[in-house]
């Protein structure tokens, strides 16, 4: 018959310390004096004690699971973002549960219940909705629920945030086109009530104002970004007979649809019109012509978001303000100096 497996109680008794000290040696050794830690570890080895990680996490109320929510899991944009989170989480002994809210109230409620019932330790949120009415905040918008890191910035609730600098991204797109000599520019925008798209829109316009270029905002086109939306935007401009010399599309998917619509109508890119996108998806480099774009470091974004969430879970001091990641302009063949004047 096998001897009884030594327990935390046995280790504490032989070492002459409390059960809490033994648990701390296993979970947070950096918070135990070196002499005490070495002594307890020596007793563990002598008794042949083996920790039960699952039981230890259960006692601490930890699932070692992180919840990551996005609005559309089929969007290829999120692949590198997920990869960055997964690499950081795995290195710290966590697994991911990835969810698609589809901006649906029932789905969002189900995911919020998982957090409130401790089925996940924390949440990385890269959606445009979700929080309102689902997770607790006070009258001033201060959040006091389970650990959450926002990747977009939420107007209604104050949260630890790790996001990209969309204002700078919009500005980079405008400055690139202005440097090429364009003065007649419009935007094909995402929904402007969403924070990221509003920031891109604002950054682009601010750069044009700084350059002394008058804005004609009534020509901008806004909607749900997609290849089809890009095609529709191109058709609308062509039928209006008032093409600008350059267009900034708020993501690469829309930019490629827009370019296809132009080429289908016999309009050349960039000879007749320049097009710049946003995100720098892998296909941007191999599209014909190569698509100029504003690159977001998506894997680094995911890694930093996960790192911040884990630091909150470990009760480490939080810097408080948002972590804002700068984008980078990638110029390719879809943008060139204008060859026609208005």
Secondary structure, DSSP 4 states (H G I P E B T S, - for coil): -PPPPP-HHHHHHHHTS-HHHHHHHHH-GGGS-HHHHHHHHHHHHHHT----HHHHHHHTT---EEEEEES-TT-TTHHHHHHHHHHHHHHTT-EEEEEE-TT-HHHHHHHHHHHHTTSSSEEEEESSSS-TTTS-B-TT-BB-SSEEEESS--SSSB-EEEEE-HHHHHHHHHHHHHHTT---EEEEE--TTSHHHHHHHHHHHHHHHHTTPPP-GGG-EES--SHHHHHHHHHHHHHHT---SEEEESSHHHHHHHHHHHHHTT--TTTT-EEEEEE--GGGGTSSSPPEEEEP-HHHHHHHHHHHHHHHHTTPPP--SPEEE--EEE--TT-----S--
